[in-house]
Amino acid sequence: MKSLSDELESILPTLQALKRIAAEKRAEGTAKERAPLHDFRNLNSCNLEAHDLVYPSSAKFECKPLPYCGRCAEGFSYTIDASGNRTAELCNYCERPRRRMKRLNDLNLPADSYGMNLDRYEWDSAEQRHRIDRLLSWMKYRDNRETQQSPSVYMWGRPGNGKTSLLYALAKEAVWNDFRVEYTSHTRLIEQIKRSFNGKNKNPLETWLNRKSLLLLDEFGGVGGAANQTPWFKSVTADMIQKIYEHWQRGQLSVVMTTNLTPHELFNSLDRNMALISRLQAIFGDPLQMIGADRRVSNASLAAWGVR
């Protein structure tokens, strides 16, 4: 028959093991409590790269994953009122910026948009800055725009003078203001329409502007204005302009469009269709000419390619 001391001695290793486990659990809990809390409320459309939150070598503009802040329950904070009803809200510390970054990724901006934002943009003229500032103010105060028609801008000028760079910067700024943005080019849209001929994909013109509040349409008329102006291309372009006009007229859409075509060349490319020009005039008012030099290369470099 075992004595009490023998029994205690036999269970002593088990007790010691339990103490070690309990100590480890307490240490884990303390470590979790001491984990730093994140605060991403300072992020904006101009400082993502500075905070190393964008992949610099990606094939497109792509934001990195954002961790949870440590204050919320997987992106949501909950409150309970006096009646016991629970309300969930997006966490401003992490979930709101995370969703904005996801929408930026969904835009599929080209890789050369890395580092391009409104803080770094070199304005072409005072008139350009004035008209873009009107658009930015409209974005900021959109809740009070009941009777205000959305401002839109049509920019034309030689290649390389900053038209596309401005669209990149506006796309980022608009997403950070919770606008629903459509960024594309005339050529890309035409190619998407062609792919719909197989019957498997919908014609993008049917849905491309649904629920969008800002359209950024680059290289109207093709890259350098050199698109193959077939009768089919002109017909589809006319449909495109009509769709844009319908959404803009309802007060649902603001538009920024760029082209290398002069207004006269554009008029001729549309077969001098006054109905289409009238719609463009209604949306944009006067075209804005960009007069700056090519920012991509120097005049000396262009001369080496035979450009005078």
C-alpha positions as CSV (number, residue, x, y, z in Angstrom):
1,M,0.0,0.0,0.0
2,K,1.4,3.4,-1.1
3,S,1.8,6.1,1.3
4,L,0.4,9.6,0.7
5,S,3.9,10.9,0.2
6,D,4.5,8.3,-2.5
7,E,1.3,9.3,-4.2
8,L,2.2,13.0,-4.2
9,E,5.7,12.2,-5.5
10,S,4.3,10.3,-8.4
11,I,2.0,13.2,-9.6
12,L,4.7,15.9,-9.0
13,P,6.1,15.7,-12.6
14,T,2.5,16.1,-13.9
15,L,2.0,19.2,-11.7
16,Q,5.2,20.7,-12.8
17,A,4.4,20.1,-16.5
18,L,1.0,21.8,-16.0
19,K,2.7,24.8,-14.4
20,R,5.1,25.1,-17.3
21,I,2.1,25.0,-19.8
22,A,0.3,27.6,-17.7
23,A,3.4,29.9,-17.7
24,E,3.8,29.5,-21.4
25,K,0.1,30.5,-22.0
26,R,0.5,33.5,-19.8
27,A,3.6,34.5,-21.7
28,E,1.8,34.1,-25.0
29,G,-1.0,36.3,-23.7
30,T,1.4,38.9,-22.5
31,A,3.1,38.9,-25.9
32,K,-0.2,39.4,-27.7
33,E,-1.1,42.2,-25.4
34,R,2.2,43.9,-26.1
35,A,1.9,43.5,-29.9
36,P,2.1,46.9,-31.5
37,L,-1.2,48.4,-32.8
38,H,-1.2,49.7,-36.4
39,D,-2.7,53.0,-37.6
40,F,-3.1,53.4,-41.4
41,R,-5.3,56.5,-41.2
42,N,-2.4,58.6,-42.5
43,L,-2.3,56.8,-45.9
44,N,-3.5,58.6,-48.9
45,S,-3.2,58.5,-52.7
46,C,0.2,60.3,-52.6
47,N,2.2,58.4,-50.0
48,L,1.6,54.7,-50.6
49,E,5.0,54.3,-52.3
50,A,6.8,56.2,-49.6
51,H,5.4,53.8,-47.0
52,D,6.6,50.8,-49.1
53,L,3.0,49.6,-49.7
54,V,3.3,49.2,-53.5
55,Y,5.3,46.5,-55.3
56,P,7.9,48.5,-57.3
57,S,8.6,45.8,-59.8
58,S,5.1,44.5,-60.5
59,A,3.8,44.3,-64.1
60,K,1.0,46.7,-63.0
61,F,0.4,49.1,-60.2
62,E,-0.2,46.7,-57.2
63,C,-0.6,47.6,-53.5
64,K,0.7,45.2,-50.9
65,P,-1.6,43.5,-48.4
66,L,-2.3,45.6,-45.3
67,P,-2.4,43.9,-41.9
68,Y,-5.2,44.4,-39.4
69,C,-4.7,47.1,-36.9
70,G,-5.1,45.0,-33.8
71,R,-8.1,47.1,-32.6
72,C,-10.8,45.6,-34.7
73,A,-12.4,42.2,-35.4
74,E,-11.0,41.4,-38.9
75,G,-11.8,44.9,-40.2
76,F,-14.9,45.7,-38.3
77,S,-15.6,47.5,-35.0
78,Y,-18.8,46.8,-33.1
79,T,-21.0,48.8,-30.8
80,I,-24.0,47.8,-28.8
81,D,-26.7,50.3,-28.0
82,A,-28.9,50.5,-24.9
83,S,-31.4,48.1,-26.5
84,G,-28.7,45.4,-27.1
85,N,-28.6,46.0,-30.9
86,R,-25.2,45.4,-32.3
87,T,-23.9,47.7,-35.1
88,A,-20.8,47.0,-37.3
89,E,-18.7,49.7,-38.9
90,L,-15.6,49.6,-41.1
91,C,-12.5,50.1,-39.1
92,N,-10.9,53.4,-40.1
93,Y,-7.5,52.3,-38.8
94,C,-7.1,49.5,-41.3
95,E,-10.2,48.2,-43.2
96,R,-11.1,51.5,-45.0
97,P,-7.6,52.0,-46.4
98,R,-7.4,48.3,-47.2
99,R,-10.5,48.5,-49.4
100,R,-9.3,51.6,-51.2
101,M,-6.0,49.8,-52.0
102,K,-7.9,46.8,-53.3
103,R,-9.9,49.1,-55.6
104,L,-6.7,50.6,-56.8
105,N,-5.4,47.1,-57.7
106,D,-8.7,46.4,-59.5
107,L,-8.1,49.4,-61.8
108,N,-5.1,47.6,-63.4
109,L,-3.1,50.8,-63.8
110,P,0.0,50.2,-65.9
111,A,3.4,49.8,-64.1
112,D,4.6,53.3,-65.2
113,S,1.9,54.8,-62.9
114,Y,4.2,53.8,-59.9
115,G,5.2,57.0,-58.1
116,M,2.8,59.2,-60.1
117,N,0.4,61.3,-57.9
118,L,-0.9,64.8,-57.7
119,D,1.8,65.9,-55.3
120,R,4.4,65.1,-58.0
121,Y,2.6,66.2,-61.1
122,E,4.0,69.1,-63.0
123,W,1.1,71.2,-64.3
124,D,1.1,72.1,-67.9
125,S,-0.6,75.5,-67.5
126,A,-2.6,77.6,-65.1
127,E,-5.7,76.7,-67.1
128,Q,-5.1,73.0,-66.8
129,R,-4.7,73.3,-63.0
130,H,-7.8,75.4,-62.7
131,R,-10.0,73.0,-64.5
132,I,-8.6,69.9,-62.7
133,D,-9.0,71.8,-59.4
134,R,-12.7,72.2,-60.2
135,L,-13.0,68.5,-60.7
136,L,-11.2,67.8,-57.4
137,S,-13.5,70.1,-55.5
138,W,-16.5,68.4,-57.1
139,M,-15.1,65.1,-55.8
140,K,-14.6,66.5,-52.3
141,Y,-18.0,68.1,-52.0
142,R,-20.0,65.7,-54.1
143,D,-22.7,65.3,-51.4
144,N,-23.7,68.9,-52.0
145,R,-23.8,68.8,-55.8
146,E,-27.5,68.3,-56.3
147,T,-27.8,70.9,-59.0
148,Q,-24.2,71.0,-60.1
149,Q,-23.3,69.3,-63.4
150,S,-20.2,67.2,-63.1
151,P,-17.1,69.0,-64.4
152,S,-15.3,67.2,-67.2
153,V,-12.1,67.9,-69.1
154,Y,-10.9,67.1,-72.6
155,M,-7.2,67.4,-73.1
156,W,-5.3,67.3,-76.3
157,G,-1.7,67.8,-77.2
158,R,1.5,66.2,-78.5
159,P,2.7,62.9,-77.0
160,G,4.6,62.8,-73.8
161,N,3.5,66.1,-72.2
162,G,1.8,64.6,-69.2
163,K,-1.8,63.7,-70.2
164,T,-1.6,60.0,-69.2
165,S,0.4,60.8,-66.0
166,L,-2.4,63.1,-64.9
167,L,-5.0,60.3,-65.5
168,Y,-2.9,58.0,-63.2
169,A,-2.8,60.6,-60.5
170,L,-6.5,61.3,-60.8
171,A,-7.4,57.6,-60.6
172,K,-5.6,57.2,-57.3
173,E,-7.0,60.4,-55.9
174,A,-10.6,59.5,-56.9
175,V,-10.3,56.0,-55.4
176,W,-9.1,57.5,-52.2
177,N,-12.2,59.7,-52.2
178,D,-14.3,56.6,-52.6
179,F,-15.3,57.3,-56.2
180,R,-16.0,54.4,-58.5
181,V,-13.5,54.8,-61.3
182,E,-13.2,53.4,-64.8
183,Y,-9.7,53.7,-66.3
184,T,-9.2,52.5,-69.8
185,S,-7.9,53.6,-73.2
186,H,-9.8,53.8,-76.5
187,T,-7.7,50.9,-77.9
188,R,-8.2,48.7,-74.9
189,L,-11.9,49.2,-75.0
190,I,-12.0,48.4,-78.8
191,E,-10.1,45.2,-78.2
192,Q,-12.5,44.2,-75.4
193,I,-15.4,44.8,-77.8
194,K,-13.7,42.6,-80.4
195,R,-13.3,39.8,-77.9
196,S,-17.1,39.9,-77.2
197,F,-17.7,38.7,-80.8
198,N,-17.1,35.1,-79.6
199,G,-20.5,35.2,-77.8
200,K,-18.9,34.3,-74.5
201,N,-18.2,37.8,-73.3
202,K,-20.7,40.7,-73.1
203,N,-20.1,43.8,-75.1
204,P,-18.4,46.1,-72.5
205,L,-20.3,49.1,-73.8
206,E,-23.4,47.6,-72.2
207,T,-22.0,47.7,-68.7
208,W,-18.7,49.5,-68.6
209,L,-20.1,52.7,-67.0
210,N,-22.7,51.1,-64.7
211,R,-22.3,52.6,-61.2
212,K,-19.2,54.5,-62.2
213,S,-18.7,58.1,-61.1
214,L,-15.5,59.0,-62.9
215,L,-14.4,57.9,-66.4
216,L,-10.7,58.3,-67.3
217,L,-10.4,57.6,-71.0
218,D,-6.9,57.7,-72.4
219,E,-5.5,58.0,-76.0
220,F,-8.8,58.7,-77.7
221,G,-8.3,57.9,-81.4
222,G,-5.6,55.4,-80.5
223,V,-2.0,55.7,-79.4
224,G,-0.7,58.9,-81.0
225,G,-4.1,59.3,-82.6
226,A,-3.1,56.7,-85.2
227,A,-6.0,54.1,-84.8
228,N,-7.1,52.4,-88.0
229,Q,-10.2,54.4,-88.7
230,T,-12.3,51.7,-90.3
231,P,-16.1,52.2,-90.7
232,W,-16.6,49.7,-87.9
233,F,-14.2,51.6,-85.6
234,K,-16.0,54.8,-86.3
235,S,-19.4,53.3,-85.6
236,V,-18.2,51.8,-82.3
237,T,-16.6,55.1,-81.3
238,A,-19.9,56.9,-82.0
239,D,-21.7,54.4,-79.8
240,M,-19.1,55.0,-77.1
241,I,-19.6,58.7,-77.2
242,Q,-23.3,58.3,-77.0
243,K,-23.0,56.0,-73.9
244,I,-20.7,58.5,-72.2
245,Y,-23.1,61.4,-72.9
246,E,-26.1,59.5,-71.5
247,H,-24.4,58.8,-68.2
248,W,-23.0,62.3,-68.0
249,Q,-26.3,63.9,-68.8
250,R,-28.0,62.0,-65.8
251,G,-25.4,63.7,-63.5
252,Q,-23.9,60.3,-62.8
253,L,-20.5,60.6,-64.4
254,S,-17.6,63.0,-64.7
255,V,-15.2,62.4,-67.6
256,V,-11.5,63.2,-68.3
257,M,-10.4,62.3,-71.8
258,T,-7.1,62.6,-73.5
259,T,-6.0,62.5,-77.1
260,N,-3.1,63.4,-79.4
261,L,-5.6,64.5,-82.1
262,T,-6.2,68.2,-82.6
263,P,-9.9,69.2,-82.4
264,H,-9.9,69.6,-86.2
265,E,-8.4,66.1,-86.7
266,L,-11.0,64.7,-84.2
267,F,-13.8,66.3,-86.1
268,N,-12.6,64.7,-89.4
269,S,-12.1,61.3,-87.7
270,L,-15.8,61.4,-86.7
271,D,-16.7,62.1,-90.3
272,R,-17.6,65.6,-89.3
273,N,-20.6,64.3,-87.4
274,M,-22.1,67.4,-85.8
275,A,-24.3,65.4,-83.4
276,L,-21.3,63.7,-81.8
277,I,-19.3,67.0,-81.6
278,S,-22.4,68.6,-80.0
279,R,-22.4,65.9,-77.3
280,L,-18.6,66.3,-76.7
281,Q,-19.1,70.1,-76.5
282,A,-21.9,69.6,-73.9
283,I,-19.8,67.3,-71.8
284,F,-16.4,69.1,-71.9
285,G,-17.0,72.7,-73.0
286,D,-13.8,73.9,-74.8
287,P,-11.0,71.4,-75.4
288,L,-7.9,72.1,-73.3
289,Q,-4.7,72.2,-75.2
290,M,-1.6,70.9,-73.5
291,I,1.4,72.9,-74.7
292,G,4.3,71.4,-72.8
293,A,7.3,69.6,-74.3
294,D,7.7,65.8,-74.3
295,R,8.6,64.8,-70.7
296,R,9.7,61.3,-71.6
297,V,12.8,62.3,-73.7
298,S,14.8,65.3,-74.6
299,N,14.8,67.1,-77.9
300,A,18.3,65.8,-78.5
301,S,17.2,62.2,-78.0
302,L,14.2,62.8,-80.4
303,A,16.6,64.3,-83.0
304,A,18.6,61.0,-82.9
305,W,15.4,59.3,-84.1
306,G,15.0,61.8,-86.9
307,V,12.4,64.0,-85.2
308,R,12.9,67.7,-85.8
